[in-house]
Amino acid sequence: MDSTRDELIVSGLVQSLYLTDRLALTARVGGTDLPLPDSGVYSEFSVFGELQRRQPTFTARIPRSLLAAADRIEFVATFTEKTAAHASTGVPLRLNFRRPSAKLSDVPGSYWIACGRLLRAQPSGIAVGPAGALQRLKAELRLQRRLLGGERVERSAALLRLVYFATRPWYRFKRDWIYYDRIILAGDNAEYAYDYAAAQRDGIRKNYVLAADSAPATRFREQGKPFLPHKTLTHRLRFLNAELVFATHLKPATRNAFSWNEQFFRDLFGYRVVYINHGLVLDDLSYSLNKHAENQSRMCVVSHFETETLSDPSYGFARDEIIETGFARYDGLESRPTRDLLLAPTWRYYLNRPQDADRLQGHNEEFTESDYFKVYNGVINNPRLHRGLEEHGYTLTYLLHPNTSSHVDDYRSSSDRVRILAPQNSPGYERMLSESDLMITDYSGVQFDFAYMTKPVLYYHHPSIPPHYRRGAFSYEEHGFGEVATDEETLVDTLLDYLAQECRMPEAYRARVDAFFTHRDRDNSKRIYEAGHALLRERSG
């Protein structure tokens, strides 16, 4: 849910296995019915990977004037084929508030203030009432009683809410922007965007979140660069009071110390999300990056290809919510080749879960039996590749994806010209990309960082390990920055040809680089910063 000065915005989907194609949806606000056509946002229901049906999605825009006169909001399903059992008045749907962006939750006593009204979750609707000072106080006291009578998690939440309200008068005169990458790795778009923003004298406090015991935190201390320690009280309070969150990964509440208790604080989350994605959106990622995921206010992208992809109705974004700013981390890219080749494939969800905010995923004991392991272990142990590296004076670095980094010790190479690194033990992405002469990848987003410097990319699309997402507008054969190989020997043949030519990018691929990127300068961080200010100006009217 969201609100502006003029309206309440409620988005959702109807979860049903039956008859969804015969339902008409309506938002009933007081005595007024607002038709809710299917918005087309991704909501597929699959069983064992097989699509069963698509569930209807909707966005209700309720004018403030209508909300002011209402005491209840219901979402009603009416069968388009009338029967005696289902009268034309329709059936109120049972509501579930599952995401932090829902604002309300299923916690008894939860409430949210929006458009000058106090909203409370009920099983089959949303109660609407006055939101004067007395009503707000009563609502909070009611919630406090329930939390204080609960388990330790609830009692801790009650205390933090009290601290929030006690410090709110002070924070009201502060302005906080939160930036985060992977908090145990750093070095991504958020750090570069933070560095630029922190240098601007605009009265806003910029906060970059890091795990205090991480290697990047040590680097920040050595550089004299401030950061916000993860999971501290200060971190939680600044996050609760933040205007904007600049995120390279979604689930901002989970990644900002509210992973286990966010449902008790949803009504306090006032931040807007500016998504400065770690990777590009070229394949079909509507299942995870749609507007309903975190109610992202802005999607910062690097290419018109991404704009085309995200403009599809399955993502749910308005065109003005997608901005071609470029990636902040591109501002730090400067090619300094050291005769090293970089092998950097992406991960597969069926082998490893995504990395948690402040820890790596555990080891999968079956990983070495997977095709993924066998394919890349084969590459780093290819005898012809080893001879080519020796003959032409190159080395090769196999950089694992963060989600597979717990398997770094599973790999071995028989050549001393091959090294195997996990990201947390590497010199950092910027340095590795800058110092490499050529990249080999499958679908990893860092290929675009590499191509940004006009350096060659080879794609290895082995048929036994297809990507875990559907292809989008970007075709590797038509738009990619290098040749596509589907077997190891073809890959090695192509790679050896590049080594013999000192890893020069052919002109045809240079032209593709020029056509792909909207900006090829060092002002990406500036554009992201300006996008944040523009968003706040828009919200303030």
GIPE-V300897 format. One record per pair of residues at least 6 apart in sequence whose ideal C-beta (glycine too) atoms are under 8 Angstrom apart, sorted by the first residue. I is the first residue (numbers start at 1). J is the second residue. If there is no record, write none. Layout:
i=I j=J
i=I j=J
This chain:
i=1 j=8
i=1 j=9
i=1 j=10
i=1 j=11
i=1 j=101
i=1 j=102
i=1 j=103
i=1 j=104
i=1 j=112
i=1 j=114
i=2 j=8
i=2 j=9
i=2 j=101
i=2 j=103
i=2 j=295
i=3 j=9
i=3 j=114
i=3 j=115
i=4 j=539
i=5 j=64
i=5 j=115
i=5 j=541
i=6 j=63
i=6 j=64
i=7 j=61
i=7 j=62
i=7 j=63
i=7 j=64
i=7 j=115
i=8 j=60
i=8 j=61
i=8 j=62
i=8 j=64
i=8 j=67
i=8 j=114
i=8 j=115
i=9 j=59
i=9 j=60
i=9 j=61
i=9 j=62
i=10 j=27
i=10 j=59
i=10 j=60
i=10 j=62
i=10 j=73
i=11 j=39
i=11 j=41
i=11 j=57
i=11 j=58
i=11 j=59
i=11 j=60
i=11 j=291
i=11 j=292
i=11 j=295
i=11 j=316
i=12 j=57
i=12 j=58
i=12 j=75
i=12 j=292
i=13 j=41
i=13 j=43
i=13 j=55
i=13 j=56
i=13 j=57
i=13 j=58
i=13 j=292
i=14 j=20
i=14 j=23
i=14 j=25
i=14 j=55
i=14 j=56
i=14 j=57
i=14 j=58
i=14 j=77
i=14 j=93
i=15 j=45
i=15 j=55
i=15 j=96
i=16 j=23
i=16 j=55
i=17 j=45
i=17 j=52
i=17 j=53
i=19 j=79
i=20 j=53
i=20 j=54
i=20 j=55
i=20 j=56
i=21 j=53
i=22 j=79
i=22 j=80
i=22 j=81
i=23 j=56
i=23 j=77
i=23 j=78
i=23 j=79
i=23 j=80
i=24 j=35
i=24 j=77
i=24 j=78
i=24 j=79
i=24 j=80
i=24 j=90
i=25 j=35
i=25 j=36
i=25 j=37
i=25 j=56
i=25 j=58
i=25 j=75
i=25 j=76
i=25 j=77
i=25 j=78
i=26 j=33
i=26 j=34
i=26 j=35
i=26 j=36
i=26 j=75
i=26 j=76
i=26 j=77
i=26 j=78
i=26 j=90
i=27 j=33
i=27 j=34
i=27 j=36
i=27 j=58
i=27 j=60
i=27 j=62
i=27 j=73
i=27 j=74
i=27 j=75
i=27 j=76
i=28 j=34
i=28 j=72
i=28 j=73
i=28 j=74
i=28 j=75
i=28 j=76
i=28 j=92
i=29 j=62
i=29 j=66
i=29 j=67
i=29 j=70
i=29 j=72
i=29 j=73
i=30 j=66
i=30 j=69
i=30 j=70
i=30 j=71
i=30 j=72
i=32 j=66
i=32 j=70
i=33 j=76
i=34 j=60
i=34 j=61
i=34 j=62
i=36 j=58
i=36 j=59
i=36 j=60
i=36 j=75
i=37 j=58
i=38 j=56
i=38 j=57
i=38 j=58
i=39 j=57
i=39 j=58
i=39 j=59
i=39 j=313
i=39 j=316
i=40 j=57
i=40 j=313
i=40 j=314
i=40 j=316
i=41 j=57
i=41 j=286
i=41 j=290
i=41 j=291
i=41 j=292
i=41 j=313
i=41 j=314
i=41 j=315
i=41 j=316
i=42 j=57
i=42 j=286
i=42 j=287
i=42 j=290
i=42 j=314
i=42 j=315
i=42 j=316
i=43 j=54
i=43 j=55
i=43 j=56
i=43 j=57
i=44 j=51
i=44 j=53
i=44 j=54
i=44 j=55
i=44 j=287
i=45 j=51
i=45 j=52
i=45 j=53
i=45 j=54
i=45 j=55
i=46 j=52
i=57 j=292
i=57 j=316
i=58 j=75
i=59 j=316
i=60 j=75
i=62 j=73
i=64 j=115
i=64 j=116
i=67 j=115
i=67 j=117
i=67 j=128
i=68 j=115
i=68 j=116
i=68 j=117
i=70 j=128
i=71 j=127
i=71 j=128
i=71 j=129
i=72 j=125
i=72 j=126
i=72 j=127
i=72 j=128
i=73 j=119
i=73 j=125
i=73 j=126
i=73 j=128
i=74 j=92
i=74 j=93
i=74 j=124
i=74 j=125
i=74 j=126
i=75 j=92
i=75 j=93
i=75 j=95
i=75 j=125
i=76 j=89
i=76 j=90
i=76 j=91
i=76 j=92
i=76 j=93
i=77 j=90
i=77 j=91
i=77 j=93
i=78 j=86
i=78 j=88
i=78 j=89
i=78 j=90
i=78 j=91
i=79 j=86
i=82 j=88
i=92 j=124
i=92 j=125
i=93 j=124
i=94 j=123
i=94 j=124
i=95 j=121
i=95 j=122
i=95 j=123
i=95 j=124
i=95 j=125
i=95 j=126
i=96 j=106
i=97 j=103
i=97 j=104
i=97 j=105
i=97 j=106
i=97 j=121
i=97 j=266
i=99 j=292
i=99 j=293
i=99 j=294
i=100 j=251
i=100 j=252
i=100 j=253
i=100 j=254
i=100 j=258
i=100 j=262
i=100 j=263
i=100 j=266
i=100 j=269
i=100 j=294
i=101 j=269
i=101 j=292
i=101 j=293
i=101 j=294
i=101 j=295
i=102 j=266
i=103 j=112
i=103 j=114
i=103 j=119
i=103 j=266
i=103 j=267
i=103 j=269
i=104 j=110
i=104 j=111
i=104 j=112
i=104 j=119
i=104 j=120
i=104 j=121
i=104 j=126
i=104 j=266
i=104 j=267
i=105 j=121
i=105 j=263
i=105 j=264
i=105 j=266
i=106 j=121
i=106 j=263
i=107 j=143
i=107 j=146
i=107 j=263
i=107 j=264
i=108 j=146
i=109 j=139
i=109 j=142
i=109 j=143
i=109 j=145
i=109 j=146
i=109 j=147
i=110 j=120
i=110 j=121
i=110 j=143
i=110 j=263
i=110 j=264
i=110 j=266
i=110 j=267
i=111 j=118
i=111 j=119
i=111 j=120
i=111 j=121
i=111 j=139
i=111 j=140
i=111 j=143
i=111 j=267
i=112 j=118
i=112 j=119
i=112 j=266
i=112 j=267
i=113 j=119
i=113 j=131
i=113 j=136
i=113 j=267
i=116 j=131
i=117 j=128
i=117 j=129
i=117 j=130
i=117 j=131
i=118 j=128
i=118 j=129
i=118 j=130
i=118 j=131
i=118 j=135
i=118 j=136
i=118 j=139
i=119 j=126
i=119 j=127
i=119 j=128
i=120 j=126
i=120 j=127
i=120 j=129
i=120 j=139
i=121 j=127
i=129 j=135
i=140 j=161
i=140 j=165
i=143 j=161
i=144 j=158
i=144 j=161
i=144 j=162
i=146 j=154
i=147 j=154
i=147 j=155
i=147 j=157
i=147 j=158
i=147 j=161
i=147 j=264
i=148 j=154
i=148 j=155
i=148 j=158
i=153 j=260
i=153 j=261
i=154 j=264
i=156 j=261
i=157 j=261
i=157 j=264
i=157 j=265
i=158 j=264
i=160 j=236
i=160 j=265
i=161 j=264
i=161 j=265
i=161 j=268
i=163 j=233
i=163 j=237
i=164 j=237
i=164 j=240
i=164 j=241
i=164 j=268
i=167 j=237
i=168 j=241
i=171 j=237
i=171 j=238
i=171 j=241
i=174 j=205
i=174 j=241
i=175 j=203
i=175 j=204
i=175 j=205
i=175 j=243
i=176 j=204
i=176 j=205
i=176 j=207
i=176 j=238
i=176 j=241
i=176 j=242
i=176 j=243
i=177 j=197
i=177 j=204
i=177 j=205
i=177 j=206
i=177 j=207
i=177 j=242
i=177 j=243
i=177 j=244
i=177 j=245
i=177 j=246
i=177 j=532
i=178 j=207
i=178 j=209
i=178 j=228
i=178 j=238
i=178 j=239
i=178 j=242
i=178 j=244
i=178 j=245
i=178 j=246
i=178 j=252
i=178 j=256
i=178 j=271
i=179 j=190
i=179 j=191
i=179 j=193
i=179 j=194
i=179 j=197
i=179 j=206
i=179 j=207
i=179 j=208
i=179 j=209
i=179 j=245
i=179 j=246
i=180 j=190
i=180 j=208
i=180 j=209
i=180 j=245
i=180 j=246
i=180 j=247
i=180 j=248
i=180 j=249
i=180 j=252
i=180 j=255
i=180 j=256
i=181 j=187
i=181 j=188
i=181 j=189
i=181 j=190
i=181 j=191
i=181 j=248
i=181 j=249
i=181 j=278
i=182 j=188
i=182 j=248
i=182 j=249
i=182 j=355
i=182 j=357
i=182 j=402
i=183 j=209
i=183 j=210
i=183 j=211
i=183 j=214
i=183 j=230
i=183 j=255
i=183 j=357
i=183 j=358
i=184 j=210
i=184 j=211
i=184 j=214
i=184 j=215
i=184 j=216
i=184 j=358
i=184 j=359
i=184 j=360
i=184 j=424
i=185 j=214
i=185 j=216
i=185 j=402
i=185 j=423
i=185 j=424
i=186 j=208
i=186 j=210
i=186 j=214
i=186 j=216
i=186 j=219
i=186 j=220
i=187 j=216
i=187 j=329
i=187 j=428
i=187 j=429
i=187 j=430
i=188 j=248
i=188 j=278
i=188 j=329
i=188 j=429
i=189 j=248
i=189 j=276
i=189 j=277
i=189 j=278
i=189 j=327
i=189 j=328
i=189 j=329
i=189 j=528
i=190 j=208
i=190 j=246
i=190 j=247
i=190 j=248
i=190 j=276
i=190 j=328
i=191 j=208
i=191 j=328
i=191 j=329
i=192 j=328
i=192 j=329
i=192 j=331
i=192 j=332
i=192 j=524
i=192 j=525
i=193 j=246
i=193 j=276
i=193 j=328
i=193 j=525
i=193 j=528
i=193 j=529
i=194 j=206
i=194 j=208
i=194 j=246
i=195 j=225
i=195 j=525
i=196 j=328
i=196 j=331
i=196 j=525
i=196 j=526
i=196 j=528
i=196 j=529
i=197 j=204
i=197 j=206
i=197 j=525
i=197 j=529
i=197 j=532
i=198 j=206
i=198 j=208
i=200 j=529
i=204 j=243
i=205 j=238
i=207 j=227
i=207 j=228
i=207 j=235
i=207 j=238
i=207 j=242
i=208 j=220
i=208 j=226
i=208 j=227
i=208 j=228
i=209 j=227
i=209 j=228
i=209 j=230
i=209 j=235
i=209 j=255
i=209 j=256
i=210 j=216
i=210 j=217
i=210 j=220
i=210 j=227
i=210 j=228
i=210 j=229
i=210 j=230
i=211 j=217
i=211 j=229
i=211 j=230
i=211 j=358
i=212 j=229
i=212 j=230
i=212 j=232
i=215 j=424
i=217 j=227
i=217 j=229
i=220 j=226
i=220 j=227
i=228 j=234
i=228 j=235
i=228 j=238
i=229 j=235
i=230 j=256
i=230 j=257
i=230 j=357
i=230 j=358
i=231 j=257
i=231 j=358
i=232 j=257
i=235 j=256
i=235 j=257
i=236 j=256
i=236 j=257
i=236 j=258
i=239 j=245
i=239 j=253
i=239 j=256
i=239 j=257
i=239 j=258
i=239 j=271
i=240 j=265
i=240 j=268
i=240 j=269
i=240 j=270
i=241 j=270
i=242 j=270
i=242 j=271
i=243 j=270
i=243 j=271
i=243 j=272
i=243 j=536
i=244 j=271
i=244 j=272
i=244 j=273
i=244 j=274
i=244 j=532
i=244 j=535
i=244 j=536
i=245 j=252
i=245 j=256
i=245 j=271
i=245 j=272
i=245 j=273
i=245 j=274
i=246 j=274
i=246 j=276
i=246 j=528
i=246 j=532
i=247 j=255
i=247 j=273
i=247 j=274
i=247 j=275
i=247 j=276
i=248 j=276
i=248 j=277
i=248 j=278
i=249 j=255
i=249 j=278
i=250 j=275
i=250 j=288
i=250 j=289
i=250 j=293
i=250 j=294
i=250 j=296
i=251 j=294
i=252 j=271
i=252 j=273
i=252 j=294
i=253 j=259
i=253 j=262
i=253 j=265
i=253 j=269
i=254 j=262
i=254 j=357
i=255 j=357
i=258 j=265
i=259 j=357
i=272 j=297
i=272 j=298
i=272 j=535
i=272 j=536
i=272 j=539
i=273 j=294
i=273 j=295
i=273 j=296
i=273 j=297
i=273 j=298
i=274 j=296
i=274 j=297
i=274 j=298
i=274 j=300
i=274 j=528
i=274 j=531
i=274 j=532
i=274 j=535
i=275 j=294
i=275 j=296
i=275 j=298
i=275 j=299
i=275 j=300
i=276 j=300
i=276 j=325
i=276 j=327
i=276 j=328
i=276 j=528
i=277 j=289
i=277 j=299
i=277 j=300
i=277 j=301
i=278 j=445
i=279 j=444
i=279 j=445
i=279 j=446
i=280 j=301
i=280 j=302
i=280 j=303
i=280 j=305
i=280 j=306
i=280 j=445
i=280 j=448
i=281 j=289
i=281 j=299
i=281 j=301
i=281 j=306
i=281 j=309
i=281 j=310
i=281 j=472
i=282 j=303
i=282 j=305
i=282 j=306
i=282 j=309
i=282 j=472
i=282 j=473
i=282 j=474
i=283 j=309
i=283 j=443
i=283 j=467
i=283 j=469
i=283 j=470
i=283 j=471
i=283 j=472
i=283 j=474
i=284 j=309
i=284 j=314
i=284 j=469
i=284 j=470
i=284 j=471
i=284 j=472
i=285 j=469
i=285 j=472
i=286 j=312
i=286 j=314
i=286 j=315
i=287 j=469
i=289 j=310
i=289 j=315
i=290 j=314
i=290 j=315
i=290 j=316
i=291 j=315
i=291 j=316
i=291 j=317
i=291 j=321
i=292 j=316
i=296 j=317
i=296 j=321
i=297 j=321
i=297 j=535
i=298 j=321
i=298 j=322
i=298 j=323
i=298 j=531
i=298 j=532
i=298 j=535
i=299 j=306
i=299 j=310
i=299 j=317
i=299 j=321
i=299 j=322
i=299 j=323
i=300 j=323
i=300 j=325
i=300 j=326
i=300 j=327
i=300 j=527
i=300 j=528
i=300 j=531
i=301 j=307
i=301 j=310
i=301 j=322
i=301 j=323
i=301 j=324
i=301 j=325
i=302 j=324
i=302 j=325
i=302 j=326
i=302 j=327
i=302 j=330
i=302 j=448
i=302 j=517
i=302 j=518
i=302 j=519
i=303 j=324
i=303 j=516
i=303 j=517
i=303 j=518
i=304 j=324
i=304 j=518
i=305 j=473
i=305 j=474
i=305 j=479
i=305 j=516
i=306 j=322
i=306 j=324
i=307 j=319
i=307 j=322
i=307 j=324
i=308 j=473
i=309 j=315
i=309 j=472
i=309 j=473
i=309 j=474
i=310 j=317
i=310 j=322
i=311 j=317
i=311 j=319
i=311 j=322
i=323 j=527
i=323 j=531
i=324 j=518
i=324 j=519
i=325 j=519
i=325 j=524
i=325 j=527
i=325 j=528
i=325 j=531
i=326 j=517
i=326 j=518
i=326 j=519
i=326 j=521
i=326 j=523
i=326 j=524
i=326 j=527
i=327 j=448
i=327 j=449
i=327 j=524
i=328 j=524
i=328 j=525
i=328 j=528
i=329 j=429
i=329 j=430
i=329 j=449
i=330 j=449
i=330 j=452
i=330 j=522
i=330 j=524
i=331 j=522
i=331 j=523
i=331 j=524
i=331 j=525
i=332 j=430
i=333 j=430
i=333 j=433
i=333 j=434
i=333 j=449
i=333 j=452
i=333 j=453
i=334 j=434
i=334 j=453
i=335 j=434
i=335 j=453
i=335 j=454
i=335 j=455
i=336 j=434
i=336 j=435
i=337 j=435
i=337 j=436
i=337 j=437
i=337 j=455
i=337 j=503
i=338 j=435
i=338 j=436
i=338 j=437
i=339 j=393
i=339 j=394
i=339 j=395
i=339 j=437
i=340 j=394
i=340 j=395
i=340 j=396
i=340 j=397
i=340 j=435
i=340 j=436
i=340 j=437
i=341 j=389
i=341 j=394
i=341 j=395
i=341 j=396
i=341 j=397
i=341 j=436
i=341 j=437
i=341 j=438
i=341 j=439
i=341 j=440
i=341 j=495
i=341 j=503
i=342 j=396
i=342 j=397
i=342 j=399
i=342 j=432
i=342 j=433
i=342 j=436
i=342 j=438
i=342 j=439
i=342 j=440
i=342 j=450
i=343 j=376
i=343 j=379
i=343 j=380
i=343 j=396
i=343 j=397
i=343 j=398
i=343 j=399
i=343 j=439
i=343 j=440
i=343 j=441
i=344 j=398
i=344 j=399
i=344 j=401
i=344 j=439
i=344 j=440
i=344 j=441
i=344 j=444
i=344 j=446
i=345 j=376
i=345 j=401
i=345 j=441
i=345 j=442
i=345 j=443
i=345 j=444
i=345 j=460
i=346 j=401
i=346 j=441
i=346 j=442
i=346 j=443
i=346 j=444
i=346 j=445
i=346 j=467
i=347 j=401
i=347 j=402
i=347 j=403
i=347 j=404
i=348 j=372
i=348 j=465
i=348 j=467
i=348 j=468
i=349 j=468
i=350 j=468
i=351 j=364
i=351 j=367
i=351 j=370
i=351 j=372
i=351 j=404
i=352 j=361
i=352 j=364
i=352 j=367
i=352 j=403
i=352 j=404
i=352 j=406
i=353 j=361
i=353 j=403
i=354 j=361
i=354 j=403
i=355 j=361
i=355 j=402
i=355 j=403
i=355 j=405
i=360 j=402
i=360 j=405
i=360 j=406
i=360 j=424
i=361 j=403
i=361 j=406
i=362 j=406
i=363 j=406
i=363 j=407
i=364 j=406
i=364 j=407
i=367 j=373
i=367 j=404
i=367 j=407
i=367 j=410
i=368 j=407
i=368 j=410
i=371 j=462
i=371 j=464
i=371 j=465
i=372 j=465
i=373 j=407
i=373 j=410
i=373 j=411
i=375 j=460
i=375 j=462
i=375 j=464
i=375 j=465
i=375 j=488
i=376 j=398
i=376 j=411
i=377 j=411
i=377 j=412
i=378 j=488
i=379 j=385
i=379 j=398
i=379 j=440
i=379 j=460
i=379 j=488
i=379 j=491
i=379 j=492
i=380 j=396
i=380 j=398
i=380 j=411
i=380 j=413
i=380 j=415
i=380 j=418
i=380 j=420
i=381 j=412
i=381 j=413
i=381 j=414
i=381 j=415
i=382 j=488
i=382 j=492
i=384 j=492
i=384 j=496
i=385 j=396
i=385 j=492
i=385 j=495
i=385 j=496
i=386 j=414
i=386 j=415
i=386 j=417
i=386 j=418
i=388 j=394
i=388 j=492
i=388 j=495
i=388 j=496
i=388 j=499
i=389 j=395
i=389 j=396
i=389 j=415
i=389 j=417
i=389 j=418
i=389 j=499
i=390 j=415
i=390 j=417
i=391 j=499
i=392 j=499
i=392 j=500
i=394 j=417
i=394 j=437
i=394 j=499
i=395 j=417
i=395 j=418
i=395 j=419
i=396 j=417
i=396 j=418
i=396 j=419
i=397 j=418
i=397 j=419
i=397 j=420
i=397 j=421
i=397 j=432
i=397 j=436
i=398 j=411
i=398 j=413
i=398 j=418
i=398 j=419
i=398 j=420
i=398 j=421
i=399 j=421
i=399 j=423
i=399 j=426
i=399 j=432
i=400 j=407
i=400 j=408
i=400 j=411
i=400 j=420
i=400 j=421
i=400 j=422
i=400 j=423
i=401 j=423
i=401 j=444
i=402 j=423
i=402 j=424
i=405 j=422
i=405 j=423
i=405 j=424
i=406 j=422
i=408 j=420
i=408 j=421
i=408 j=422
i=408 j=425
i=411 j=420
i=412 j=420
i=413 j=419
i=413 j=420
i=423 j=429
i=426 j=432
i=429 j=446
i=429 j=449
i=433 j=439
i=433 j=446
i=433 j=449
i=433 j=450
i=433 j=453
i=434 j=453
i=436 j=450
i=436 j=455
i=437 j=455
i=437 j=502
i=437 j=503
i=438 j=455
i=438 j=456
i=438 j=457
i=438 j=458
i=438 j=495
i=438 j=498
i=438 j=503
i=439 j=446
i=439 j=447
i=439 j=450
i=439 j=455
i=439 j=456
i=439 j=457
i=439 j=458
i=440 j=457
i=440 j=458
i=440 j=459
i=440 j=460
i=440 j=491
i=440 j=495
i=441 j=447
i=441 j=457
i=441 j=458
i=441 j=459
i=441 j=460
i=442 j=459
i=442 j=460
i=442 j=461
i=442 j=462
i=442 j=465
i=442 j=467
i=443 j=459
i=443 j=461
i=443 j=467
i=447 j=457
i=447 j=459
i=447 j=481
i=448 j=516
i=448 j=517
i=450 j=457
i=450 j=481
i=451 j=457
i=451 j=481
i=451 j=509
i=451 j=513
i=451 j=516
i=452 j=513
i=452 j=517
i=452 j=520
i=454 j=505
i=454 j=510
i=454 j=513
i=455 j=503
i=455 j=505
i=456 j=481
i=456 j=482
i=456 j=498
i=456 j=503
i=456 j=504
i=456 j=505
i=456 j=506
i=456 j=509
i=457 j=480
i=457 j=481
i=457 j=482
i=457 j=509
i=458 j=482
i=458 j=483
i=458 j=485
i=458 j=491
i=458 j=494
i=458 j=495
i=458 j=498
i=459 j=476
i=459 j=480
i=459 j=482
i=459 j=483
i=459 j=484
i=459 j=485
i=460 j=485
i=460 j=486
i=460 j=491
i=461 j=476
i=461 j=484
i=461 j=485
i=461 j=486
i=462 j=486
i=462 j=487
i=462 j=488
i=463 j=486
i=474 j=480
i=476 j=484
i=477 j=484
i=479 j=512
i=479 j=516
i=480 j=509
i=480 j=512
i=481 j=505
i=481 j=509
i=481 j=512
i=481 j=513
i=481 j=516
i=482 j=505
i=482 j=509
i=483 j=494
i=485 j=491
i=485 j=494
i=498 j=504
i=505 j=513
i=514 j=520
i=519 j=527
